């Protein structure tokens, strides 16, 4: 009531203020102007404060309903299995369901497009693998940019690759393999254009200065089956796909393409020790948990810490290792740097090899 009365007095004073040149000036008193400024400042603080409260409340109670983890492969694939193990642990620790949603197709592009368009509220996540970074080199008309439209949350780990040959190939080690490749036109298989095994195989063939037949399959398991059947001569496979065939002696492992030995296969020679080009190191399949761009830092921090704790649990590590998956606990910054570094490596490697993988 007092504020209204003062505003009325100010208006009366404004009307009496007429200079000699006839121009009407609005001249409020200092007191009235101060009251108006105070009023609008109060409104601004009220709106801003309620918005901040809503954001803080949303992150402090996260998660308060089920979280979706999109996987760009069919159920049973390596990415799907890893996602379910991690999702189960997150459900137990954060007391909300983390549900896997399978969206296979287009080398995971369908799944990643869904993530890039999802609300940045922490309730839609996705597991990316190495092929995600090669999208712009594989497809035209991309609706998103892998460098900008994802927020890496945490590195999950890698599945080391092994150079594997059909058992009937008359070689016993990598040196003999090189000699044989120079005298014969070999064939190799991979799980699809643009995948890390595909690019690494091409780099290997290029380093040997030989010709080889490139055969694409729909996944690692069909590659392993074709290798055992003698349809192709060699491939870069992860342990999970190769193990059953190794036990039947249908295929042979020559080396691991990692800079260090895999804990469950410590006796397999390192590629760098037997002369395999080091360009293919780090081109083993890897997996990172992603969130949409703009997801609140508090939510990212919650997820990052939980993932790190889960991957350090002995029973989880043992289970993942038994699948041929090597857990790799990182913080959010390290995950982002790894994602970008791998993309830069691929960008520099493909032109050098003269490779085009556009679909």
C-alpha positions in Angstrom: 0.0 0.0 0.0 2.8 2.4 0.9 4.6 1.5 -2.4 1.4 2.3 -4.4 0.9 5.7 -2.7 4.5 6.7 -3.4 4.2 5.6 -7.1 1.1 7.8 -7.4 2.9 10.8 -6.0 5.8 10.2 -8.4 3.4 10.3 -11.4 1.9 13.6 -10.2 5.4 15.1 -9.9 6.2 13.7 -13.4 3.2 15.5 -15.0 4.2 18.9 -13.5 7.7 18.6 -15.0 7.5 20.5 -18.3 10.6 22.4 -19.6 10.2 25.7 -21.5 10.9 24.1 -24.9 7.7 22.1 -24.7 9.4 18.6 -24.6 7.8 16.4 -21.9 10.4 14.7 -19.7 9.7 11.8 -17.4 11.4 12.7 -14.3 10.8 10.3 -11.4 12.0 11.0 -8.0 15.1 9.2 -6.7 12.9 7.5 -4.1 10.5 6.2 -6.7 13.2 5.0 -9.0 14.9 3.2 -6.2 11.6 1.5 -5.2 11.0 0.3 -8.8 14.6 -1.0 -9.1 14.2 -2.9 -5.8 10.9 -4.4 -7.0 12.4 -5.8 -10.3 15.5 -6.9 -8.6 13.3 -8.9 -6.2 11.5 -10.5 -9.1 14.7 -11.4 -10.9 16.2 -13.0 -7.7 13.0 -14.9 -7.2 13.0 -16.4 -10.7 16.7 -17.0 -10.8 16.6 -18.6 -7.3 13.8 -20.9 -8.2 15.6 -22.1 -11.3 18.8 -22.7 -9.3 16.8 -24.5 -6.7 15.2 -26.8 -9.3 18.6 -27.6 -10.8 20.2 -28.3 -7.4 17.2 -30.4 -6.4 17.3 -32.4 -9.6 21.0 -33.3 -9.2 20.9 -33.8 -5.5 18.2 -36.5 -5.8 19.7 -38.1 -9.0 18.6 -40.6 -10.0 14.9 -40.5 -8.8 13.5 -42.7 -11.7 14.9 -45.3 -14.1 17.8 -44.5 -16.3 18.1 -45.8 -19.9 21.4 -47.0 -21.3 21.3 -47.2 -25.1 23.5 -49.9 -26.8 24.0 -50.0 -30.5 24.1 -53.8 -30.8 21.8 -56.7 -30.4 21.5 -58.5 -27.0 24.4 -60.8 -26.4 27.0 -58.7 -28.2 30.1 -57.7 -26.2 28.9 -54.1 -25.7 25.5 -55.3 -24.6 27.0 -57.8 -22.1 29.3 -55.1 -20.6 26.5 -52.6 -20.4 24.3 -55.1 -18.5 27.1 -55.9 -16.0 27.7 -52.1 -15.4 24.0 -51.3 -15.4 23.2 -54.0 -12.8 25.8 -52.6 -10.5 24.6 -49.0 -10.9 21.1 -50.1 -10.1 22.2 -51.7 -6.9 24.4 -48.8 -5.8 22.1 -45.9 -6.8 18.8 -47.6 -6.0 17.2 -47.0 -9.4 16.9 -49.2 -12.4 19.5 -48.7 -15.2 17.8 -50.4 -18.1 19.6 -51.5 -21.3 17.8 -50.4 -24.5 19.2 -52.2 -27.7 19.2 -50.1 -30.8 21.3 -52.0 -33.3 22.1 -50.9 -36.9 24.2 -48.6 -39.0 27.4 -49.4 -37.0 25.8 -47.9 -33.8 24.9 -44.7 -35.6 21.2 -45.1 -34.8 22.0 -45.4 -31.1 24.3 -42.4 -31.1 21.8 -40.2 -32.9 19.3 -41.0 -30.2 21.7 -40.0 -27.5 22.7 -36.8 -29.2 19.0 -35.7 -29.2 18.2 -36.8 -25.7 17.4 -34.5 -22.8 20.6 -33.7 -20.9 19.1 -34.7 -17.6 21.2 -37.9 -16.9 18.3 -40.3 -17.6 19.5 -41.3 -21.1 23.1 -42.6 -21.5 24.8 -44.7 -24.1 27.8 -47.0 -24.5 30.0 -45.9 -27.4 32.8 -48.1 -28.9 35.7 -47.2 -31.1 33.6 -47.0 -34.3 31.8 -44.0 -32.9 34.8 -41.8 -33.5 34.9 -42.7 -37.2 31.3 -41.8 -38.1 32.1 -38.6 -40.1 34.6 -40.7 -42.2 32.0 -43.5 -42.7 28.8 -41.6 -43.4 27.5 -38.6 -45.3 24.8 -36.3 -44.0 25.6 -36.7 -40.4 23.1 -35.0 -38.0 25.6 -34.8 -35.2 29.3 -34.3 -34.5 31.1 -36.9 -32.3 33.5 -34.3 -31.2 30.8 -31.9 -29.9 27.5 -33.7 -29.4 28.5 -36.2 -26.7 29.8 -35.8 -23.1 32.2 -38.7 -22.2 31.4 -39.9 -18.6 33.9 -42.6 -18.0 36.1 -45.1 -19.8 34.9 -48.7 -19.2 37.8 -50.5 -20.8 39.1 -52.4 -23.8 39.0 -55.8 -25.4 42.5 -56.5 -26.5 42.9 -57.9 -30.1 44.9 -60.9 -31.1 46.3 -61.7 -34.5 44.7 -65.0 -35.3 45.1 -67.4 -38.3 43.3 -70.5 -39.5 44.9 -73.6 -38.1 45.6 -75.0 -41.6 47.9 -72.0 -42.5 51.4 -73.5 -42.6 53.0 -71.0 -40.3 54.1 -71.2 -36.6 54.9 -67.6 -35.7 54.7 -64.1 -36.9 58.0 -64.2 -38.8 56.8 -67.2 -40.8 53.4 -65.5 -41.3 55.2 -62.5 -42.9 57.1 -64.7 -45.3 54.0 -66.6 -46.3 52.0 -63.4 -46.8 54.6 -62.1 -49.2 54.4 -65.3 -51.3 50.6 -65.7 -51.2 47.5 -63.5 -51.5 45.9 -63.9 -48.2 42.4 -62.9 -47.1 41.3 -61.3 -43.8 38.0 -60.8 -42.1 36.6 -58.0 -39.9 33.2 -57.1 -38.3 32.4 -54.2 -40.5 33.8 -51.1 -42.3 35.3 -48.5 -40.0 35.6 -50.8 -37.0 38.9 -50.9 -35.2 39.7 -54.5 -36.4 39.1 -53.4 -39.9 41.3 -50.3 -39.8 44.0 -52.2 -37.8 44.0 -55.1 -40.4 44.4 -52.6 -43.2 47.3 -51.0 -41.4 48.9 -54.4 -40.9 48.5 -55.3 -44.6 49.9 -52.0 -45.6 53.0 -52.4 -43.3 53.7 -55.7 -45.0 53.5 -54.2 -48.5 51.3 -57.0 -49.7 47.9 -57.4 -51.3 45.1 -59.1 -49.3 41.4 -59.7 -49.8 39.2 -57.7 -47.5 36.1 -59.6 -46.3 33.4 -58.0 -44.1 31.1 -59.8 -41.7 28.3 -58.8 -39.4 30.2 -59.1 -36.1 33.2 -60.8 -34.6 31.6 -64.2 -34.1 31.0 -64.7 -37.8 34.6 -63.7 -38.4 35.8 -66.3 -36.0 33.6 -69.0 -37.5 34.8 -68.2 -41.0 38.4 -68.3 -39.9 37.9 -71.8 -38.3 36.2 -73.0 -41.5 39.1 -71.8 -43.6 37.1 -69.2 -45.5 39.7 -66.5 -44.6 43.3 -66.7 -43.6 43.7 -64.3 -40.7 41.8 -61.7 -38.5 42.3 -59.5 -35.5 39.9 -60.9 -32.9 39.1 -60.4 -29.2 39.5 -63.3 -26.8 35.8 -63.9 -26.3 35.2 -64.8 -29.9 38.5 -66.7 -30.3 38.5 -68.8 -27.1 36.1 -71.6 -28.1 37.9 -72.1 -31.4 41.3 -72.0 -29.7 40.2 -74.8 -27.3 39.3 -76.9 -30.4 42.6 -75.9 -32.1 40.6 -74.7 -35.0 42.6 -71.4 -35.0 46.0 -70.2 -33.8 47.1 -67.0 -32.1 50.3 -65.4 -33.2 50.5 -62.2 -31.1 48.5 -59.7 -29.1 48.3 -56.1 -30.6 48.5 -54.4 -27.2 51.6 -52.7 -25.6 51.3 -55.0 -22.6 50.2 -58.6 -22.0 46.6 -59.6 -21.2 46.4 -61.0 -17.7 44.6 -64.2 -18.8 47.0 -64.8 -21.7 50.4 -63.7 -20.4 52.5 -66.0 -22.6 51.2 -64.7 -26.0 53.9 -62.6 -27.7 53.5 -58.8 -27.8 53.1 -57.5 -31.4 55.8 -54.9 -30.8 58.2 -57.6 -29.8 57.7 -59.8 -32.9 57.7 -56.9 -35.4 54.1 -56.0 -35.9 53.6 -52.4 -36.8 52.9 -50.3 -33.7 50.4 -48.2 -35.7 47.8 -50.8 -34.8 48.4 -50.5 -31.0 45.4 -48.9 -29.3 43.2 -49.8 -32.3 41.7 -52.6 -30.2 38.0 -52.2 -29.4 37.2 -49.9 -26.4 34.1 -48.7 -24.6 33.1 -45.4 -23.1 29.9 -44.4 -21.3 28.5 -41.2 -22.8 25.8 -38.7 -21.8 24.1 -36.0 -24.0 25.8 -32.6 -24.3 24.9 -30.2 -21.6 24.4 -32.8 -18.9 25.0 -31.2 -15.4 28.5 -31.6 -14.0 27.1 -32.9 -10.7 25.4 -35.8 -12.5 28.5 -36.6 -14.5 30.6 -36.6 -11.3 28.1 -39.0 -9.7 28.2 -41.4 -12.6 32.0 -41.2 -13.0 32.7 -42.0 -9.4 30.3 -44.9 -9.4 31.8 -46.4 -12.6 35.3 -46.1 -11.1 34.2 -47.8 -7.9 32.4 -50.6 -9.9 35.4 -51.3 -12.1 37.6 -51.6 -9.0 35.4 -54.3 -7.4 37.3 -57.6 -7.5 34.3 -59.7 -8.5 33.4 -57.3 -11.4 37.0 -57.2 -12.6 37.3 -60.9 -12.6 34.0 -61.4 -14.5 35.0 -58.9 -17.1 38.5 -60.3 -17.5 37.1 -63.8 -18.0 35.2 -62.3 -21.0 38.4 -61.0 -22.5 37.5 -57.4 -21.4 40.2 -55.4 -19.6 38.5 -52.8 -17.2 40.1 -49.3 -17.3 39.1 -46.9 -14.6 39.4 -43.2 -15.5 38.0 -39.9 -14.6 35.8 -37.8 -16.9 38.6 -35.7 -18.3 40.7 -38.8 -19.1 37.8 -40.4 -20.8 37.2 -37.3 -22.9 40.9 -37.0 -23.8 41.0 -40.7 -24.8 37.9 -40.2 -27.1 39.4 -37.2 -28.9 42.9 -38.7 -29.1 41.6 -41.9 -30.8 39.6 -39.8 -33.2 42.7 -37.8 -34.1 44.7 -41.0 -34.6 42.1 -42.4 -37.0 41.9 -39.1 -38.9 45.7 -39.1 -39.4 46.0 -42.8 -40.2 43.3 -43.2 -42.9 44.8 -40.7 -45.4 48.2 -42.1 -44.8 47.0 -45.6 -45.7 45.0 -44.2 -48.6 41.8 -45.7 -47.1 38.3 -44.7 -47.8 35.5 -46.2 -45.7 32.6 -44.1 -46.8 29.3 -45.9 -46.9 
